[in-house]
Amino acid sequence: MKRIVVRKGPVQQSLDVELELAAPVSLTQERDGRSRESVKILIHSTVTLMNGVPRVDISTSVDNNASDHRLRV
C-alpha cells in the first residue's frame, strides 16, 4: 500500500487509498507466457460517506501501463 488519507468534515468523511501493483510488462512474443520485466500499475480509490445519505460513494481510477494485461473489478 502506498498511501492512505482520511478526511473528516462536518458533512462528509472520505478515505483516499493509493496502491501500486507490479504486473508483467506484456506477454512474451509467442504470447504463451508473461515477460520477466514488470511495470507498476497505480490504483487510486476514494470512499465517501455523507451524513444522512444511506449509501457509500466509491470512485476508482487505474493507470494501467502494462500491455496485454486485463484488470478485473
Helices and strands as residue ranges (DSSP letters): E 3-8, E 12-24, E 38-50, E 57-63
